[in-house]
Amino acid sequence: MRRVFKRILKKAKLRDCKLHIFRHTFASLLLSQGEDPVYVKEQPGHSSIQITVDIYGHLIPGANKAAVNKLDDAPTRQESNLTACNY
């Protein structure tokens, strides 16, 4: 299979690389375009959604923004009686 893949790369005038990189590229592109992580998990055959999120979570659009936005709803220090050192 490797020889066939190398021939295809050469014919397409692409540099030599491992077939595995296309798996990562495919999953990365799906997530960065907003595809459901559950669907993306199934494509490379990950055994759990956690694996997919651990590897590609940084590519999920708005994921970090959503987490930060949740802080807007968190109680203030006065409301919760928290100080910077008692967490």
mmCIF file of the C-alpha atoms, coordinates in Angstrom:
data_MODEL
# 
_entry.id   MODEL 
# 
loop_
_atom_site.group_PDB 
_atom_site.id 
_atom_site.type_symbol 
_atom_site.label_atom_id 
_atom_site.label_alt_id 
_atom_site.label_comp_id 
_atom_site.label_asym_id 
_atom_site.label_entity_id 
_atom_site.label_seq_id 
_atom_site.pdbx_PDB_ins_code 
_atom_site.Cartn_x 
_atom_site.Cartn_y 
_atom_site.Cartn_z 
_atom_site.occupancy 
_atom_site.B_iso_or_equiv 
_atom_site.pdbx_formal_charge 
_atom_site.auth_seq_id 
_atom_site.auth_comp_id 
_atom_site.auth_asym_id 
_atom_site.auth_atom_id 
_atom_site.pdbx_PDB_model_num 
ATOM 1  C CA . MET A 1 1  ? 0.000   0.000  0.000  1.00 0.00 ? 1  MET A CA 1 
ATOM 2  C CA . ARG A 1 2  ? 2.857   2.381  0.803  1.00 0.00 ? 2  ARG A CA 1 
ATOM 3  C CA . ARG A 1 3  ? 4.303   2.005  -2.707 1.00 0.00 ? 3  ARG A CA 1 
ATOM 4  C CA . VAL A 1 4  ? 0.954   2.821  -4.294 1.00 0.00 ? 4  VAL A CA 1 
ATOM 5  C CA . PHE A 1 5  ? 0.537   5.835  -2.020 1.00 0.00 ? 5  PHE A CA 1 
ATOM 6  C CA . LYS A 1 6  ? 4.034   7.078  -2.882 1.00 0.00 ? 6  LYS A CA 1 
ATOM 7  C CA . ARG A 1 7  ? 3.249   6.772  -6.595 1.00 0.00 ? 7  ARG A CA 1 
ATOM 8  C CA . ILE A 1 8  ? 0.028   8.768  -6.140 1.00 0.00 ? 8  ILE A CA 1 
ATOM 9  C CA . LEU A 1 9  ? 1.899   11.498 -4.265 1.00 0.00 ? 9  LEU A CA 1 
ATOM 10 C CA . LYS A 1 10 ? 4.545   11.667 -6.955 1.00 0.00 ? 10 LYS A CA 1 
ATOM 11 C CA . LYS A 1 11 ? 1.959   11.821 -9.737 1.00 0.00 ? 11 LYS A CA 1 
ATOM 12 C CA . ALA A 1 12 ? 0.108   14.613 -7.906 1.00 0.00 ? 12 ALA A CA 1 
ATOM 13 C CA . LYS A 1 13 ? 3.442   16.405 -7.398 1.00 0.00 ? 13 LYS A CA 1 
ATOM 14 C CA . LEU A 1 14 ? 3.037   16.328 -3.613 1.00 0.00 ? 14 LEU A CA 1 
ATOM 15 C CA . ARG A 1 15 ? 5.876   15.870 -1.173 1.00 0.00 ? 15 ARG A CA 1 
ATOM 16 C CA . ASP A 1 16 ? 6.331   12.510 0.457  1.00 0.00 ? 16 ASP A CA 1 
ATOM 17 C CA . CYS A 1 17 ? 4.307   12.195 3.652  1.00 0.00 ? 17 CYS A CA 1 
ATOM 18 C CA . LYS A 1 18 ? 2.574   9.584  5.706  1.00 0.00 ? 18 LYS A CA 1 
ATOM 19 C CA . LEU A 1 19 ? -0.978  8.573  4.868  1.00 0.00 ? 19 LEU A CA 1 
ATOM 20 C CA . HIS A 1 20 ? -1.922  9.255  8.490  1.00 0.00 ? 20 HIS A CA 1 
ATOM 21 C CA . ILE A 1 21 ? -1.563  13.014 7.979  1.00 0.00 ? 21 ILE A CA 1 
ATOM 22 C CA . PHE A 1 22 ? -4.649  13.006 5.750  1.00 0.00 ? 22 PHE A CA 1 
ATOM 23 C CA . ARG A 1 23 ? -6.680  11.526 8.592  1.00 0.00 ? 23 ARG A CA 1 
ATOM 24 C CA . HIS A 1 24 ? -5.690  14.434 10.829 1.00 0.00 ? 24 HIS A CA 1 
ATOM 25 C CA . THR A 1 25 ? -6.255  16.981 8.093  1.00 0.00 ? 25 THR A CA 1 
ATOM 26 C CA . PHE A 1 26 ? -9.723  15.607 7.385  1.00 0.00 ? 26 PHE A CA 1 
ATOM 27 C CA . ALA A 1 27 ? -10.782 15.732 11.042 1.00 0.00 ? 27 ALA A CA 1 
ATOM 28 C CA . SER A 1 28 ? -9.243  19.178 11.500 1.00 0.00 ? 28 SER A CA 1 
ATOM 29 C CA . LEU A 1 29 ? -11.049 20.626 8.498  1.00 0.00 ? 29 LEU A CA 1 
ATOM 30 C CA . LEU A 1 30 ? -14.389 19.148 9.563  1.00 0.00 ? 30 LEU A CA 1 
ATOM 31 C CA . LEU A 1 31 ? -14.172 20.613 13.051 1.00 0.00 ? 31 LEU A CA 1 
ATOM 32 C CA . SER A 1 32 ? -12.886 23.991 11.947 1.00 0.00 ? 32 SER A CA 1 
ATOM 33 C CA . GLN A 1 33 ? -15.880 24.235 9.612  1.00 0.00 ? 33 GLN A CA 1 
ATOM 34 C CA . GLY A 1 34 ? -18.265 23.630 12.511 1.00 0.00 ? 34 GLY A CA 1 
ATOM 35 C CA . GLU A 1 35 ? -19.075 19.962 11.984 1.00 0.00 ? 35 GLU A CA 1 
ATOM 36 C CA . ASP A 1 36 ? -20.459 18.108 15.002 1.00 0.00 ? 36 ASP A CA 1 
ATOM 37 C CA . PRO A 1 37 ? -17.611 16.563 17.068 1.00 0.00 ? 37 PRO A CA 1 
ATOM 38 C CA . VAL A 1 38 ? -19.625 13.354 17.449 1.00 0.00 ? 38 VAL A CA 1 
ATOM 39 C CA . TYR A 1 39 ? -19.686 12.948 13.666 1.00 0.00 ? 39 TYR A CA 1 
ATOM 40 C CA . VAL A 1 40 ? -15.977 13.779 13.428 1.00 0.00 ? 40 VAL A CA 1 
ATOM 41 C CA . LYS A 1 41 ? -15.211 11.190 16.136 1.00 0.00 ? 41 LYS A CA 1 
ATOM 42 C CA . GLU A 1 42 ? -16.713 8.491  13.945 1.00 0.00 ? 42 GLU A CA 1 
ATOM 43 C CA . GLN A 1 43 ? -14.705 9.362  10.827 1.00 0.00 ? 43 GLN A CA 1 
ATOM 44 C CA . PRO A 1 44 ? -11.224 8.382  12.071 1.00 0.00 ? 44 PRO A CA 1 
ATOM 45 C CA . GLY A 1 45 ? -12.745 5.702  14.304 1.00 0.00 ? 45 GLY A CA 1 
ATOM 46 C CA . HIS A 1 46 ? -11.839 7.161  17.683 1.00 0.00 ? 46 HIS A CA 1 
ATOM 47 C CA . SER A 1 47 ? -13.089 4.987  20.521 1.00 0.00 ? 47 SER A CA 1 
ATOM 48 C CA . SER A 1 48 ? -14.447 7.952  22.476 1.00 0.00 ? 48 SER A CA 1 
ATOM 49 C CA . ILE A 1 49 ? -15.416 11.573 21.978 1.00 0.00 ? 49 ILE A CA 1 
ATOM 50 C CA . GLN A 1 50 ? -12.827 12.463 24.624 1.00 0.00 ? 50 GLN A CA 1 
ATOM 51 C CA . ILE A 1 51 ? -10.011 11.371 22.317 1.00 0.00 ? 51 ILE A CA 1 
ATOM 52 C CA . THR A 1 52 ? -11.362 13.564 19.526 1.00 0.00 ? 52 THR A CA 1 
ATOM 53 C CA . VAL A 1 53 ? -11.777 16.578 21.797 1.00 0.00 ? 53 VAL A CA 1 
ATOM 54 C CA . ASP A 1 54 ? -8.338  16.088 23.358 1.00 0.00 ? 54 ASP A CA 1 
ATOM 55 C CA . ILE A 1 55 ? -6.673  16.063 19.943 1.00 0.00 ? 55 ILE A CA 1 
ATOM 56 C CA . TYR A 1 56 ? -8.820  18.536 18.018 1.00 0.00 ? 56 TYR A CA 1 
ATOM 57 C CA . GLY A 1 57 ? -10.727 20.518 20.645 1.00 0.00 ? 57 GLY A CA 1 
ATOM 58 C CA . HIS A 1 58 ? -8.795  23.700 19.939 1.00 0.00 ? 58 HIS A CA 1 
ATOM 59 C CA . LEU A 1 59 ? -10.289 23.704 16.438 1.00 0.00 ? 59 LEU A CA 1 
ATOM 60 C CA . ILE A 1 60 ? -13.931 23.737 17.525 1.00 0.00 ? 60 ILE A CA 1 
ATOM 61 C CA . PRO A 1 61 ? -15.197 27.213 16.627 1.00 0.00 ? 61 PRO A CA 1 
ATOM 62 C CA . GLY A 1 62 ? -16.427 29.195 19.597 1.00 0.00 ? 62 GLY A CA 1 
ATOM 63 C CA . ALA A 1 63 ? -15.462 26.555 22.154 1.00 0.00 ? 63 ALA A CA 1 
ATOM 64 C CA . ASN A 1 64 ? -13.169 28.881 24.074 1.00 0.00 ? 64 ASN A CA 1 
ATOM 65 C CA . LYS A 1 65 ? -15.471 31.841 23.629 1.00 0.00 ? 65 LYS A CA 1 
ATOM 66 C CA . ALA A 1 66 ? -18.369 29.830 25.072 1.00 0.00 ? 66 ALA A CA 1 
ATOM 67 C CA . ALA A 1 67 ? -16.304 28.875 28.106 1.00 0.00 ? 67 ALA A CA 1 
ATOM 68 C CA . VAL A 1 68 ? -15.295 32.467 28.727 1.00 0.00 ? 68 VAL A CA 1 
ATOM 69 C CA . ASN A 1 69 ? -18.869 33.657 28.268 1.00 0.00 ? 69 ASN A CA 1 
ATOM 70 C CA . LYS A 1 70 ? -19.949 31.311 31.072 1.00 0.00 ? 70 LYS A CA 1 
ATOM 71 C CA . LEU A 1 71 ? -17.823 33.393 33.408 1.00 0.00 ? 71 LEU A CA 1 
ATOM 72 C CA . ASP A 1 72 ? -20.273 36.253 32.865 1.00 0.00 ? 72 ASP A CA 1 
ATOM 73 C CA . ASP A 1 73 ? -22.869 34.196 34.720 1.00 0.00 ? 73 ASP A CA 1 
ATOM 74 C CA . ALA A 1 74 ? -20.528 33.194 37.553 1.00 0.00 ? 74 ALA A CA 1 
ATOM 75 C CA . PRO A 1 75 ? -21.099 34.867 40.919 1.00 0.00 ? 75 PRO A CA 1 
ATOM 76 C CA . THR A 1 76 ? -18.847 37.796 41.709 1.00 0.00 ? 76 THR A CA 1 
ATOM 77 C CA . ARG A 1 77 ? -16.287 37.543 44.499 1.00 0.00 ? 77 ARG A CA 1 
ATOM 78 C CA . GLN A 1 78 ? -18.578 39.462 46.853 1.00 0.00 ? 78 GLN A CA 1 
ATOM 79 C CA . GLU A 1 79 ? -21.578 37.291 46.020 1.00 0.00 ? 79 GLU A CA 1 
ATOM 80 C CA . SER A 1 80 ? -19.718 34.041 46.559 1.00 0.00 ? 80 SER A CA 1 
ATOM 81 C CA . ASN A 1 81 ? -17.438 35.149 49.382 1.00 0.00 ? 81 ASN A CA 1 
ATOM 82 C CA . LEU A 1 82 ? -14.375 33.917 47.453 1.00 0.00 ? 82 LEU A CA 1 
ATOM 83 C CA . THR A 1 83 ? -10.922 35.399 47.692 1.00 0.00 ? 83 THR A CA 1 
ATOM 84 C CA . ALA A 1 84 ? -8.052  34.864 45.306 1.00 0.00 ? 84 ALA A CA 1 
ATOM 85 C CA . CYS A 1 85 ? -6.460  32.366 47.679 1.00 0.00 ? 85 CYS A CA 1 
ATOM 86 C CA . ASN A 1 86 ? -9.299  30.130 48.813 1.00 0.00 ? 86 ASN A CA 1 
ATOM 87 C CA . TYR A 1 87 ? -10.018 28.016 45.786 1.00 0.00 ? 87 TYR A CA 1 
# 
